[in-house]
Amino acid sequence: MVHRTVLVLCEKPDAAVRVAKALDEREKPSERKMNGVPYYEAKRRDERILAVPARGHLYVVAPKLKDRSIYPVFDFHWLPKHEVERDAGQTKTWIDVISRLCKDATDFVLATDYDIEGATLGYTILKYACGGKENEAKRMKFSTLTTGELRESYERLLPQIEFPIAEAGTCRHFIDAIYGINLSRAMTVAAKRWSRKYATLSTGRVQGPTLEFLVNREKGINSFVPTPFWTVKSKVRIGDNIFEAEYEKEMIERFDEANAIVSERKGRIGKVTTIEVKEFQQAPPTPFDLGALQTESYSLFKCTPRRTSDIAERLYLEALISYPRTASQKLPNSINYRSILESLSRISAYKKLALMLLSQQNLKPNEGKKQDPAHPAIYPTGNLPERTLTDGERKIWDLIVKRFMAVFGEAAIKQSIKVSLEADGYRFYLRGRRILKEGWMHFYSPYTRAEEVLLPHLNEGDEIEVLEIIREDRFTSPLPRYNPASLLKKMEQDEIGTKATRADIIETLYKRGYIAEERIVVTDLGFDVVDVLGKYCPEIISVSFTRDLERRMEEIQNGNEKMENVIDRAVNQLRPILEELKRREEEIGQALSEAMKKARMQERIVGSCPVCESGKLMILCSRRTGKRFLGCTNFFNGVCKTSFPLPQNGTLKPSHRNCRGCGWSTIQVKIKGKRPWILCFNPKCPLKEGKT
Amino acid sequence: MKCEICGKEASSQFCDLHRTAYENLVEKFEVWKKALKITWTGYLDEILRNPDTGIWVKEVARQLLSQGLSSRE
C-alpha cells in the first residue's frame, strides 16, 4: 500500500536510472516518459519514488532588462534557460514535466551532485519549478552511484539541502553574470558602434586574468634572446660498453673555456677518484583530485582537461568511479579499501596487483594535504563495466584504478651513483640510476617514468679508457608555452576559477579565437583584447582582484559571509570600471574593431609568397569578377603579381600545414556534404605530376 | 609617432613590445661578446638564425640590420 510519493530530483537521466534502480525493492524500476522527458518509478516499502532527472542547469542568471545593447546592468534574476538562451533545447518541456510531477509528490529529496553546482541547480529547480519546495526537501549525499551507497544515503537523508553551498553557488552565478555580461557587452557594443559590424567579444572574471597569464608568457617568448653556452662530455669505455660522462660544470659560458677542454686532451686514460652511492625513498603518489587527474591524463595520453573531465563524468555516471569534481587528496577508510580491491581482483588485468595489496595486513593510502568537505579523492568503486568502454574511457579508468592501487604501495627505493673521473686534469661525472625496490611503481605501471642507467662495478683508482671528449654548442631556451594542462595547473595555483569551471574557461578562450594550437599561442586578437583591458580597466585582468572575490565566495560556503555583501561589493567595484568603459567607448571600439579587422585578415593569410618571399599569400576576392583567388599582399605596393586560382565553392581556410610534395602552404577546403580536403595550390607540385 | 616595425603608437622609434625586445637584444649582446668575441652585426646575424629567438627580437634585429646599424661594434 503506497502512502507517500517521493520525488527524487537527480542531475542527469543516467544518474536518475541508477538512483531508481538502487531504491527499487526489486531493482527494476519502471521507465516512464512524459512529453519525451524520461523519469523512473520505483517502489520501496510504502513509498512510490519518482526519480526525475534535470538536464544540468534549467535556470540561469540573466539581467532583468532584456535589451542586449544596454550596459551597465546590475539587476539580475534567475530565469528558465529557454527564456534566455537560444539553444536551450527542451528546457521548457523539462521544467513543465518536473512541475507536473511535483503536484503528485508528498515528499522531496534532492539527489544532485553534492557540490556547488549540484546544490545550486537543485535549489533553483526546487524553488522555481517545484513551487518553493527548497525548504522542505531533504538531501541524499553520496560520492558514488553504486547501489550500496545510494541506498545508504537514502536511509540516512540529511534533513535539508545544503543552503550555504547553494547560496555560494548562487552568488558565483550572479557575480559571473554581472561581470561577464557587462564586460562582454561593453566590448561587443563598443566594437559594433565603431565598425557597424557585430562580433562576439567576451571577457569575464576568470577569463581575463587567464588570458593575461598567456599574454605574459607569449611576451616573454616573443622578446626572448637566446644566449650561447657549452656543455662538455666524454665518451668512456668500461668493459664492452660505452658510457657518457658529463663535465663537472654543467654550463660553460665562454667558448674558449669549453674549447680548451676538448683541444687540450692528451691522454686516453681517466682515473676513478671517488664513487658516491646514495639511496633514497620515493613515496607513493597521492590519490587523484580532478586537477591532478587532468594533468596526468594530458601528460600520458594528450587528453585535454575538458575531455578528461567529460570522460570522468561518464565513468561516474556508470558507477565505475567516485565523483570526479573533487579537490580532495584523501581516501577515508569508510570507502572500504578491501572490498574495492576484492572487486577489482575479478578482472584478470588487476587480479595479481589487487591480491598483492590484499595480502598486506594494513592498507594505508598515502594521502595528500588537499581536502574537500564534500567528497573524497577520485577512486574506482569496484564496479565492473557493464558495456565495452571506449578507448578514452578505458584509458582513464585504468589510470584511476592503477593510481588507486599505487597509493597503497610501499615507498620505492632508488639508488643514484656518481663516479668522479679525472682525465687530463679535468673532472667528469659518470651517473647511474637504479631501482632497488619497485614498491608502488609496480602498481602504477606503465604510467611510471623512471629510466634506469646501470653502471658496471667500479672501484676508486680504476683506470678507464677515454674515447673522446665532445663539446656541445647550446643556447638558452625561452620558458615553454602553456598547454591546456599546465594552464589549468597555473589557474589552480593562483586560485582562480573552480575545479568545475577551469577547463571550460580554457575552451572559451579557444572558441573566441584569443588562443590557438595545443602548445598555446596567443593570437593578435588575444593580445589586443588584453591590451585594451589593461589600458582601460586593468582590475579586470588582475589575478588578485578575482582571487579576492573567490575567497569571499568560499566564506559564504563556510557560513562566514553573506551573499548580499559579496554581490554588493562586487557591483561597487565594477560600477566605476563600467562607467569608465562607457565614457571611453569610442576609443575602445576603435581599438577592438581594428584588432578584429586584423584578426579577420590574419585568418585569410595562407603563408609566405613563394615567388617574392617577402609578401604573404592571402585569400582575396576579385572586385571585377567576384571570384576568389590567392594573391600576394605585395601586389598592393606594385612589387609582386603572384596569384593562384581557388575553388569557388565551399569554405576555405589556411590549413597551417605545408604540402608534403613541394613544401608550399596549403588550404583546407570544406564543401557541404563532403569530407574536408587539403588543397596544394602549386600548379607544379610533384604530387600533381601525371594527374590532369 | 609610430613604431618603425609594426606601425603601432610609440613614444620613440619602437612601440612598447618592440622596445622591450630591443632592450633585451642590447642587454644580451654583452653575454654574447663575453662568450664568443662577436661583433654587433655578427651577433644580429646569429640571432636571426636561431630558432629560439623571439619573433619581436627577430623583427628588431632585421630592422637594425636593414638600417646598417654598426654603432655597437
Interface residues (C-beta under 8 A of the other chain):
Chain A: K219 I221 N222 S223 F224 V225 P226 T227 P228 F229 E253 R254 F255 F475 T476 S477 P478
Chain B: L17 T20 A21 N24 L25 E27 K28 V31 W32 K34 A35 L36 I47 N50 D52 T53 G54 I55 W56 V57
